[in-house]
Amino acid sequence: MRIRPMIVSDAEEVAALTEQLGYPATTVQIVHRLGLLMEQPGNALFVAEDGDERIMGWIHVVGRVYLDSDPFAQVGGIVVDERRRGQGVGRALLTQAEQWAEARGYDELRLWSSVMRAGAHAFYERLGYEPVKTSYVFRKTL
């Protein structure tokens, strides 16, 4: 397994994995989003690929600075191909995100996970992450 930065030509495989995460996206949408994220230096996107250079998972990590808390890094998204789960791919991706965050001086890596993802919660806890709160997400279409 190799972890490397995500590139635009990964968009089709990334879109398929994003759909597995429950967020359908076209290749065109992923190319657009990736372009926007690559323009911002506080973001990092990585993929895990197998020996045949097939993408097994991806992670997005971003630095966050808010007035009401100390700076931290946040996992914006992580997904491992459902056929590759339990093989160390998620652990490798999170390790890469942690290293990225530490190299930039962040003392904490946070992630948000839907209450419906009990299996993911157990995985995060096995890696030393601890739940700190439950919250709601609100939105308003403009």
Secondary structure, DSSP 4 states (H G I P E B T S, - for coil): -EEEE--GGGHHHHHHHHHHTT----HHHHHHHHHHHHTSTTEEEEEEE-TT--EEEEEEEEEEEETTEEEEEEEEEEEE-TTTTTSSHHHHHHHHHHHHHHHTT-S-EEE---TT-HHHHHHHHHTT--------------
